[in-house]
């Protein structure tokens, strides 16, 4: 199986792309880097000329590697046989549309992290753009690493790695095979999940990122921070913030339980934030006596702060950060829309969506609290792909 896919296209130019390129090259794979941005491509070219990207993990181990091909042309990238999208969720759609006409039959394409609804979007767009029949669509539940670029195109630091990452596929019966293959490629323990719904509802970023932003900033009234005053993000979690995340994740677990009860599908991997954090980062957590303490003592989160923008002589919160602009339309709104299909109330999720929408200038919920606001077309929810019932959603996920 490992010899089946030799030409890997890495799509994206952020932190994760810097990590996966040296890993793939350590397996002696042909790597094509695809980014539509000429400036990014030029910076990667400069890095490749200087010897490639050096990735350093938390133990000081280094890997070095450079892409064999760096391109802004989707036709060139489309010659690969295995595609790994490591980019913000809002970039998935444009990337899929650009690549679709150039993919070869049987190509495997997926995203890590997929966030919520990636399989629905990928299937819809690839079919609509005249793509040859793809082999498999895969969805990684979360990014395996906490990582930050040190020097663009040249150096990246891996702060910590998760013990395991869930992965689902469409068709569902290829999850085990693709998990093994990606695990070998990326040195990650991928755990096969029963169907993509487990990834979409179990997308923990939709809980953690908006939940912490809401908890830390709901009482923010315009203060200007100096650089040394910027609050820690994950390690700033208080008991109150932890309780907000717990309630949000419990609402999503109820949705998964209702789907399991009504349709007999296996969604046990959709878990509370407490279970996820301890399972994913157990060895990095110094004090697991409470959810707040587990966040605050997680060494993989050291030094990560609230996202900010310049504000006068200092800094203020960046309400346009991906923690809100990605994890709500490509996360919470998916779970909220499925909750409506099975008549599960989500008061805490609703509150976070409303407040965050005020920060970002978006209205996703209607006056009655349903997913019917004027900005809902940009959300990656089942209804936007012609799926209007839980029965159809479940049936699609198990085929």
C-alpha positions as CSV (number, residue, x, y, z in Angstrom):
1,X,0.0,0.0,0.0
2,X,2.8,2.5,0.9
3,X,4.1,2.2,-2.7
4,X,0.8,3.1,-4.2
5,X,1.0,6.8,-3.6
6,X,4.4,8.4,-4.4
7,X,3.5,12.0,-5.5
8,X,2.1,14.0,-2.6
9,X,0.6,17.4,-3.2
10,X,0.7,19.6,0.0
11,X,-1.8,22.4,-0.4
12,X,-1.2,25.4,1.8
13,X,1.6,27.7,3.0
14,X,1.1,28.0,6.7
15,X,2.5,26.4,9.9
16,X,1.3,22.9,9.1
17,X,2.7,22.9,5.6
18,X,6.1,23.7,7.0
19,X,5.8,20.7,9.3
20,X,4.6,18.1,6.8
21,X,7.1,18.8,4.0
22,X,10.2,17.6,6.0
23,X,8.2,14.6,7.3
24,X,7.1,13.5,3.8
25,X,10.7,14.0,2.4
26,X,12.0,11.8,5.3
27,X,9.9,9.0,3.7
28,X,11.5,9.6,0.3
29,X,8.3,10.8,-1.3
30,X,7.9,13.1,-4.2
31,X,6.4,16.4,-2.8
32,X,4.6,19.1,-4.7
33,X,3.8,22.3,-2.8
34,X,0.7,24.1,-4.2
35,X,-0.1,27.6,-3.2
36,X,-2.1,30.0,-5.3
37,X,-0.1,32.9,-4.0
38,X,3.0,33.9,-5.9
39,X,4.7,35.6,-2.9
40,X,4.4,32.5,-0.8
41,X,5.7,30.3,-3.6
42,X,8.7,32.7,-4.0
43,X,9.5,32.5,-0.3
44,X,9.4,28.7,-0.4
45,X,11.6,28.7,-3.5
46,X,14.2,30.8,-1.6
47,X,14.0,28.4,1.4
48,X,14.5,25.4,-0.9
49,X,17.5,27.0,-2.4
50,X,19.0,27.5,1.1
51,X,18.6,23.8,1.9
52,X,14.9,23.4,2.7
53,X,12.7,23.6,5.8
54,X,14.1,22.6,9.2
55,X,11.5,21.3,11.6
56,X,12.5,21.1,15.2
57,X,10.3,19.3,17.7
58,X,10.0,19.8,21.5
59,X,12.9,17.4,22.2
60,X,15.2,19.2,19.8
61,X,15.0,16.5,17.0
62,X,15.4,18.1,13.6
63,X,14.1,17.1,10.1
64,X,15.0,18.9,6.9
65,X,13.3,18.8,3.6
66,X,12.3,20.9,0.6
67,X,9.5,20.3,-2.0
68,X,10.5,18.8,-5.3
69,X,8.0,21.1,-7.1
70,X,6.7,24.5,-5.9
71,X,3.8,25.8,-8.0
72,X,0.9,28.2,-8.2
73,X,-0.6,26.3,-11.1
74,X,-3.4,23.9,-10.2
75,X,-2.8,21.9,-13.4
76,X,0.8,21.2,-12.3
77,X,-0.4,20.3,-8.8
78,X,-3.2,18.1,-10.2
79,X,-0.6,15.5,-11.4
80,X,-0.2,14.2,-7.9
81,X,-2.0,11.1,-6.7
82,X,-2.5,12.1,-3.1
83,X,-3.5,15.5,-1.9
84,X,-3.1,16.9,1.6
85,X,-4.9,20.2,2.3
86,X,-3.3,21.9,5.4
87,X,-4.9,25.3,5.2
88,X,-7.8,27.3,6.8
89,X,-11.2,25.9,6.1
90,X,-12.3,29.0,4.2
91,X,-9.6,28.1,1.6
92,X,-10.8,24.5,1.1
93,X,-13.5,25.5,-1.4
94,X,-11.4,27.6,-3.7
95,X,-8.6,25.0,-3.6
96,X,-11.0,22.1,-4.4
97,X,-12.5,24.1,-7.3
98,X,-9.1,25.0,-8.7
99,X,-7.8,21.4,-8.5
100,X,-11.0,19.5,-9.6
101,X,-10.6,19.7,-13.4
102,X,-7.0,18.5,-13.2
103,X,-7.3,15.5,-10.8
104,X,-6.5,12.1,-12.1
105,X,-9.0,9.2,-11.6
106,X,-8.5,7.5,-8.3
107,X,-6.8,10.4,-6.6
108,X,-7.1,10.7,-2.9
109,X,-7.8,14.1,-1.4
110,X,-8.4,15.3,2.1
111,X,-7.7,17.9,4.8
112,X,-6.0,17.9,8.1
113,X,-7.8,19.4,10.0
114,X,-11.0,19.1,8.0
115,X,-13.1,21.0,10.5
116,X,-16.8,20.3,9.9
117,X,-18.6,19.4,6.7
118,X,-15.4,19.0,4.5
119,X,-16.6,15.7,3.0
120,X,-19.9,17.3,2.0
121,X,-18.2,20.3,0.4
122,X,-15.5,18.2,-1.3
123,X,-18.1,15.8,-2.8
124,X,-20.3,18.7,-4.0
125,X,-17.6,20.8,-5.5
126,X,-15.6,18.0,-7.2
127,X,-18.7,16.6,-8.8
128,X,-19.8,20.1,-9.9
129,X,-16.5,21.0,-11.4
130,X,-16.3,18.0,-13.7
131,X,-13.7,16.2,-11.7
132,X,-12.8,12.6,-12.7
133,X,-14.0,10.1,-10.1
134,X,-11.8,10.5,-7.0
135,X,-10.6,7.5,-5.0
136,X,-11.2,8.7,-1.5
137,X,-12.0,11.8,0.4
138,X,-10.5,11.8,3.9
139,X,-11.1,14.1,6.9
140,X,-8.6,14.6,9.8
141,X,-10.3,15.5,13.0
142,X,-7.7,18.0,14.2
143,X,-4.2,19.2,13.4
144,X,-1.7,16.7,15.0
145,X,0.7,19.4,16.1
146,X,0.9,22.7,17.9
147,X,3.4,24.5,15.7
148,X,4.7,27.9,14.7
149,X,6.8,29.2,11.8
150,X,10.1,30.6,13.0
151,X,11.3,31.7,9.5
152,X,9.0,31.5,6.6
153,X,10.0,28.8,4.1
154,X,13.0,27.8,6.3
155,X,12.3,26.9,9.9
156,X,9.3,25.7,12.0
157,X,9.0,24.7,15.6
158,X,6.7,21.9,16.8
159,X,5.6,22.8,20.3
160,X,3.8,19.5,21.0
161,X,2.0,16.7,19.3
162,X,-1.3,15.0,20.0
163,X,-1.2,11.3,21.1
164,X,-3.8,10.4,18.4
165,X,-6.0,12.0,15.8
166,X,-9.3,10.7,14.5
167,X,-9.7,10.2,10.7
168,X,-12.7,9.3,8.6
169,X,-13.2,8.7,4.9
170,X,-15.8,8.7,2.2
171,X,-16.3,5.9,1.3
172,X,-16.3,5.0,5.0
173,X,-14.6,1.6,4.5
174,X,-11.2,3.1,3.6
175,X,-10.7,4.8,7.0
176,X,-8.4,2.1,8.3
177,X,-6.2,1.9,5.2
178,X,-5.8,5.7,4.9
179,X,-5.1,6.0,8.6
180,X,-2.2,3.6,8.3
181,X,-0.9,5.3,5.2
182,X,-1.0,8.8,6.6
183,X,0.3,7.6,9.9
184,X,3.4,6.3,8.1
185,X,3.8,9.5,6.1
186,X,3.4,11.9,9.0
187,X,4.5,9.9,12.1
188,X,1.1,10.4,13.6
189,X,-1.2,7.9,15.3
190,X,-4.4,8.3,13.1
191,X,-7.4,6.4,14.5
192,X,-10.0,5.3,12.0
193,X,-13.5,6.6,12.7
194,X,-16.7,5.1,11.5
195,X,-17.9,7.9,9.3
196,X,-17.2,11.6,8.5
197,X,-20.0,12.7,10.9
198,X,-17.8,11.7,13.8
199,X,-15.2,14.2,12.5
200,X,-17.7,17.0,11.8
201,X,-19.5,16.8,15.2
202,X,-16.3,15.8,17.0
203,X,-14.4,18.9,15.6
204,X,-13.0,20.1,18.9
205,X,-11.8,23.4,17.5
206,X,-15.4,24.5,17.2
207,X,-15.7,24.3,21.0
208,X,-12.3,25.4,22.2
209,X,-11.5,28.4,20.0
210,X,-14.8,30.2,20.0
211,X,-15.5,29.1,23.6
212,X,-12.2,30.6,24.9
213,X,-12.6,33.7,22.9
214,X,-16.1,34.2,24.2
215,X,-15.1,33.4,27.8
216,X,-12.1,35.6,27.9
217,X,-13.5,38.6,25.9
218,X,-17.2,38.8,26.5
219,X,-16.6,41.6,29.0
220,X,-13.9,43.3,26.9
221,X,-14.6,47.0,26.6
222,X,-11.8,48.4,24.4
223,X,-8.8,48.2,26.6
224,X,-5.4,48.6,24.9
225,X,-2.7,46.1,25.9
226,X,1.0,46.5,25.7
227,X,2.8,43.5,24.3
228,X,3.6,42.0,27.7
229,X,-0.1,42.4,28.8
230,X,-1.6,40.3,26.0
231,X,-3.5,37.5,27.9
232,X,-2.5,33.9,27.4
233,X,-5.0,32.0,25.3
234,X,-5.3,28.4,26.3
235,X,-3.3,28.9,29.5
236,X,-5.7,31.8,30.4
237,X,-8.6,29.4,30.8
238,X,-10.5,30.0,34.1
239,X,-13.0,27.8,35.8
240,X,-15.8,30.0,34.2
241,X,-14.3,29.6,30.7
242,X,-13.9,25.9,31.2
243,X,-17.5,25.6,32.2
244,X,-18.6,27.4,29.0
245,X,-16.6,25.0,26.9
246,X,-18.0,22.0,28.8
247,X,-21.6,23.1,28.2
248,X,-21.0,23.6,24.5
249,X,-19.4,20.2,24.1
250,X,-22.1,18.5,26.1
251,X,-24.7,20.0,23.7
252,X,-22.9,18.5,20.7
253,X,-22.5,15.1,22.5
254,X,-26.3,15.2,22.9
255,X,-26.7,15.6,19.2
256,X,-24.5,12.6,18.5
257,X,-26.4,10.5,21.1
258,X,-29.7,11.4,19.4
259,X,-28.4,10.4,16.0
260,X,-27.1,7.2,17.5
261,X,-30.4,6.4,19.1
262,X,-32.5,7.3,16.0
263,X,-30.3,5.7,13.3
264,X,-28.1,3.2,15.1
265,X,-24.8,4.7,13.9
266,X,-21.6,4.7,15.8
267,X,-20.6,8.2,17.0
268,X,-18.9,7.3,20.3
269,X,-15.9,9.3,19.2
270,X,-17.8,12.6,19.6
271,X,-16.7,13.4,23.1
272,X,-16.6,16.1,25.7
273,X,-13.8,18.7,25.7
274,X,-12.5,17.2,29.0
275,X,-12.1,13.7,27.5
276,X,-10.6,15.0,24.3
277,X,-8.0,17.2,26.1
278,X,-6.8,14.4,28.4
279,X,-6.7,11.8,25.6
280,X,-4.9,14.1,23.2
281,X,-2.4,15.7,25.5
282,X,-2.2,13.5,28.6
283,X,1.6,13.4,28.9
284,X,1.9,17.2,28.4
285,X,-0.5,18.1,31.1
286,X,0.9,18.8,34.6
287,X,-2.3,19.0,36.6
288,X,-5.5,17.3,35.4
289,X,-7.5,18.0,38.6
290,X,-9.9,20.2,36.6
291,X,-10.5,21.2,33.0
292,X,-9.2,24.7,33.7
293,X,-6.0,23.4,35.3
294,X,-5.5,20.9,32.4
295,X,-5.5,23.8,29.9
296,X,-3.3,26.0,32.1
297,X,-0.6,23.3,32.7
298,X,-0.5,21.9,29.1
299,X,3.1,22.4,28.0
300,X,2.1,22.2,24.4
301,X,0.3,25.5,24.8
302,X,3.2,27.4,26.4
303,X,3.5,30.9,25.1
304,X,0.4,31.0,22.9
305,X,-1.6,34.2,23.5
306,X,-4.9,35.8,22.5
307,X,-4.8,36.7,18.8
308,X,-4.4,40.5,18.5
309,X,-4.1,43.4,16.1
310,X,-2.5,46.7,16.5
311,X,-4.7,49.2,18.3
312,X,-3.3,52.7,18.8
313,X,-0.1,52.5,20.8
314,X,-0.7,48.8,21.7
315,X,-2.9,45.9,20.9
316,X,-6.5,44.7,21.0
317,X,-8.2,41.4,20.3
318,X,-8.3,40.3,16.7
319,X,-12.0,39.5,16.3
320,X,-11.3,38.5,12.6
321,X,-9.0,35.7,13.7
322,X,-9.6,32.1,12.5
323,X,-10.7,31.2,16.0
324,X,-14.0,32.9,15.0
325,X,-14.1,33.3,11.2
326,X,-13.2,29.6,10.7
327,X,-14.5,27.7,13.8
328,X,-18.0,29.2,13.7
329,X,-19.0,28.9,10.0
330,X,-17.0,25.7,9.5
331,X,-17.7,24.2,12.9
332,X,-20.4,25.4,15.4
333,X,-22.9,26.2,12.7
334,X,-22.6,22.6,11.3
335,X,-23.4,21.2,14.8
336,X,-26.2,23.8,15.3
337,X,-27.8,22.9,12.0
338,X,-27.7,19.1,12.7
339,X,-29.1,19.8,16.2
340,X,-32.1,21.5,14.6
341,X,-32.6,18.4,12.4
342,X,-33.0,16.2,15.6
343,X,-34.7,18.9,17.7
344,X,-31.9,19.3,20.3
345,X,-31.7,22.7,21.9
346,X,-28.2,24.4,22.1
347,X,-28.5,27.5,24.2
348,X,-24.7,27.9,24.9
349,X,-23.7,27.3,21.3
350,X,-26.4,29.9,20.3
351,X,-25.0,32.4,22.7
352,X,-21.5,32.1,21.4
353,X,-22.6,32.3,17.8
354,X,-24.6,35.5,18.5
355,X,-21.9,37.3,20.4
356,X,-19.1,36.3,18.0
357,X,-21.3,37.3,15.1
358,X,-21.6,40.8,16.6
359,X,-17.8,40.9,16.8
360,X,-17.3,39.7,13.2
361,X,-20.3,41.6,11.6
362,X,-22.1,38.4,10.7
363,X,-25.6,37.3,11.5
364,X,-26.0,33.5,11.2
365,X,-29.1,33.0,13.3
366,X,-32.5,34.3,12.6
367,X,-34.8,36.1,15.0
368,X,-36.2,32.7,16.1
369,X,-32.7,31.4,16.9
370,X,-32.6,29.0,13.9
371,X,-29.8,28.7,11.4
372,X,-31.5,31.1,8.9
373,X,-29.6,34.5,9.2
374,X,-28.6,36.5,6.1
375,X,-24.9,35.3,6.2
376,X,-25.7,31.5,6.4
377,X,-24.7,30.9,2.8
378,X,-21.0,31.1,3.7
379,X,-21.4,28.4,6.3
380,X,-20.4,24.8,5.6
381,X,-23.7,23.2,6.7
382,X,-25.5,20.2,5.2
383,X,-28.4,22.4,4.0
384,X,-26.1,24.3,1.7
385,X,-25.3,21.0,-0.1
386,X,-28.9,19.9,-0.5
387,X,-29.1,17.8,2.6
388,X,-32.2,18.8,4.7
389,X,-32.7,15.8,7.0
390,X,-30.8,13.8,9.5
391,X,-31.8,10.6,7.7
392,X,-30.2,11.7,4.4
393,X,-27.1,13.1,6.2
394,X,-26.6,9.8,8.1
395,X,-27.2,7.6,5.0
396,X,-24.6,9.6,3.1
397,X,-22.0,9.2,5.8
398,X,-22.2,5.4,5.9
399,X,-22.1,4.8,2.2
